[in-house]
Amino acid sequence: MILTWLQLLELGWTFPCMILTWLQLLELGWTFPD
């Protein structure tokens, strides 16, 4: 999951206003669909 998350960061896919949400999803173990 970490690799996928890093890839999304590199692509600039993450939204600044959703950083907290991303962290919460990561804590819940939510994974991105490949």
N, CA, C and O atoms as a printed pandas DataFrame, in Angstrom:
     atom_number atom_name residue_name chain_id  residue_number  x_coord  y_coord  z_coord
0              1         N          MET        A               1    0.840   -1.198    0.000
1              2        CA          MET        A               1    0.000    0.000    0.000
2              3         C          MET        A               1    0.881    1.256    0.000
3              4         O          MET        A               1    0.571    2.257   -0.646
4              5         N          ILE        A               2    1.999    1.165    0.754
5              6        CA          ILE        A               2    2.902    2.312    0.845
6              7         C          ILE        A               2    3.416    2.713   -0.530
7              8         O          ILE        A               2    3.446    3.897   -0.867
8              9         N          LEU        A               3    3.820    1.721   -1.324
9             10        CA          LEU        A               3    4.344    2.022   -2.655
10            11         C          LEU        A               3    3.304    2.738   -3.493
11            12         O          LEU        A               3    3.611    3.713   -4.178
12            13         N          THR        A               4    2.072    2.253   -3.436
13            14        CA          THR        A               4    1.007    2.874   -4.221
14            15         C          THR        A               4    0.775    4.306   -3.754
15            16         O          THR        A               4    0.574    5.210   -4.566
16            17         N          TRP        A               5    0.804    4.502   -2.439
17            18        CA          TRP        A               5    0.591    5.834   -1.871
18            19         C          TRP        A               5    1.683    6.789   -2.341
19            20         O          TRP        A               5    1.408    7.930   -2.711
20            21         N          LEU        A               6    2.944    6.299   -2.322
21            22        CA          LEU        A               6    4.065    7.128   -2.772
22            23         C          LEU        A               6    3.927    7.461   -4.243
23            24         O          LEU        A               6    4.238    8.575   -4.663
24            25         N          GLN        A               7    3.464    6.501   -5.026
25            26        CA          GLN        A               7    3.281    6.737   -6.460
26            27         C          GLN        A               7    2.259    7.842   -6.683
27            28         O          GLN        A               7    2.445    8.698   -7.548
28            29         N          LEU        A               8    1.179    7.826   -5.906
29            30        CA          LEU        A               8    0.147    8.854   -6.042
30            31         C          LEU        A               8    0.709   10.218   -5.668
31            32         O          LEU        A               8    0.377   11.230   -6.287
32            33         N          LEU        A               9    1.573   10.236   -4.639
33            34        CA          LEU        A               9    2.180   11.500   -4.229
34            35         C          LEU        A               9    3.045   12.039   -5.356
35            36         O          LEU        A               9    3.040   13.239   -5.630
36            37         N          GLU        A              10    3.788   11.154   -6.010
37            38        CA          GLU        A              10    4.663   11.566   -7.101
38            39         C          GLU        A              10    3.845   12.119   -8.259
39            40         O          GLU        A              10    4.284   13.030   -8.960
40            41         N          LEU        A              11    2.659   11.566   -8.454
41            42        CA          LEU        A              11    1.797   12.015   -9.543
42            43         C          LEU        A              11    1.044   13.291   -9.168
43            44         O          LEU        A              11    0.367   13.899   -9.996
44            45         N          GLY        A              12    1.182   13.683   -7.887
45            46        CA          GLY        A              12    0.506   14.897   -7.436
46            47         C          GLY        A              12   -0.999   14.683   -7.353
47            48         O          GLY        A              12   -1.778   15.626   -7.492
48            49         N          TRP        A              13   -1.403   13.433   -7.124
49            50        CA          TRP        A              13   -2.831   13.098   -7.116
50            51         C          TRP        A              13   -3.508   13.497   -5.811
51            52         O          TRP        A              13   -4.727   13.657   -5.754
52            53         N          THR        A              14   -2.686   13.658   -4.744
53            54        CA          THR        A              14   -3.264   13.983   -3.439
54            55         C          THR        A              14   -3.694   15.438   -3.366
55            56         O          THR        A              14   -3.055   16.312   -3.952
56            57         N          PHE        A              15   -4.766   15.694   -2.653
57            58        CA          PHE        A              15   -5.276   17.055   -2.498
58            59         C          PHE        A              15   -4.886   17.594   -1.124
59            60         O          PHE        A              15   -5.108   16.931   -0.111
60            61         N          PRO        A              16   -4.301   18.805   -1.088
61            62        CA          PRO        A              16   -3.862   19.432    0.170
62            63         C          PRO        A              16   -4.957   19.443    1.233
63            64         O          PRO        A              16   -4.683   19.242    2.416
64            65         N          CYS        A              17   -6.187   19.676    0.811
65            66        CA          CYS        A              17   -7.286   19.790    1.769
66            67         C          CYS        A              17   -7.740   18.422    2.280
67            68         O          CYS        A              17   -8.592   18.333    3.164
68            69         N          MET        A              18   -7.165   17.357    1.716
69            70        CA          MET        A              18   -7.601   16.025    2.135
70            71         C          MET        A              18   -6.486   15.245    2.815
71            72         O          MET        A              18   -6.585   14.028    2.977
72            73         N          ILE        A              19   -5.417   15.948    3.215
73            74        CA          ILE        A              19   -4.292   15.274    3.866
74            75         C          ILE        A              19   -4.765   14.492    5.087
75            76         O          ILE        A              19   -4.392   13.334    5.273
76            77         N          LEU        A              20   -5.596   15.137    5.925
77            78        CA          LEU        A              20   -6.108   14.469    7.113
78            79         C          LEU        A              20   -6.906   13.230    6.726
79            80         O          LEU        A              20   -6.811   12.191    7.379
80            81         N          THR        A              21   -7.689   13.347    5.667
81            82        CA          THR        A              21   -8.493   12.215    5.220
82            83         C          THR        A              21   -7.596   11.080    4.759
83            84         O          THR        A              21   -7.854    9.915    5.061
84            85         N          TRP        A              22   -6.534   11.423    4.022
85            86        CA          TRP        A              22   -5.592   10.396    3.546
86            87         C          TRP        A              22   -4.996    9.656    4.728
87            88         O          TRP        A              22   -4.912    8.428    4.729
88            89         N          LEU        A              23   -4.573   10.428    5.755
89            90        CA          LEU        A              23   -3.969    9.812    6.929
90            91         C          LEU        A              23   -4.959    8.886    7.620
91            92         O          LEU        A              23   -4.595    7.801    8.074
92            93         N          GLN        A              24   -6.203    9.318    7.695
93            94        CA          GLN        A              24   -7.231    8.501    8.342
94            95         C          GLN        A              24   -7.441    7.204    7.565
95            96         O          GLN        A              24   -7.576    6.133    8.155
96            97         N          LEU        A              25   -7.469    7.312    6.233
97            98        CA          LEU        A              25   -7.668    6.130    5.399
98            99         C          LEU        A              25   -6.492    5.177    5.555
99           100         O          LEU        A              25   -6.671    3.961    5.611
100          101         N          LEU        A              26   -5.291    5.738    5.624
101          102        CA          LEU        A              26   -4.099    4.907    5.790
102          103         C          LEU        A              26   -4.159    4.173    7.124
103          104         O          LEU        A              26   -3.799    2.999    7.212
104          105         N          GLU        A              27   -4.612    4.864    8.149
105          106        CA          GLU        A              27   -4.712    4.256    9.474
106          107         C          GLU        A              27   -5.725    3.118    9.464
107          108         O          GLU        A              27   -5.563    2.123   10.171
108          109         N          LEU        A              28   -6.771    3.273    8.657
109          110        CA          LEU        A              28   -7.809    2.247    8.582
110          111         C          LEU        A              28   -7.381    1.095    7.683
111          112         O          LEU        A              28   -8.065    0.076    7.589
112          113         N          GLY        A              29   -6.225    1.276    7.015
113          114        CA          GLY        A              29   -5.734    0.216    6.151
114          115         C          GLY        A              29   -6.434    0.211    4.806
115          116         O          GLY        A              29   -6.446   -0.801    4.104
116          117         N          TRP        A              30   -7.025    1.364    4.446
117          118        CA          TRP        A              30   -7.727    1.445    3.167
118          119         C          TRP        A              30   -6.713    1.476    2.048
119          120         O          TRP        A              30   -5.753    2.245    2.104
120          121         N          THR        A              31   -6.907    0.650    1.026
121          122        CA          THR        A              31   -5.947    0.593   -0.073
122          123         C          THR        A              31   -6.531    1.156   -1.355
123          124         O          THR        A              31   -7.739    1.099   -1.583
124          125         N          PHE        A              32   -5.651    1.703   -2.193
125          126        CA          PHE        A              32   -6.091    2.262   -3.471
126          127         C          PHE        A              32   -6.240    1.152   -4.501
127          128         O          PHE        A              32   -5.393    0.261   -4.561
128          129         N          PRO        A              33   -7.289    1.180   -5.309
129          130        CA          PRO        A              33   -7.463    0.188   -6.371
130          131         C          PRO        A              33   -6.413    0.410   -7.449
131          132         O          PRO        A              33   -6.265    1.519   -7.962
132          133         N          ASP        A              34   -5.693   -0.637   -7.786
133          134        CA          ASP        A              34   -4.644   -0.506   -8.802
134          135         C          ASP        A              34   -5.231   -0.357  -10.186
135          136         O          ASP        A              34   -4.490   -0.235  -11.162
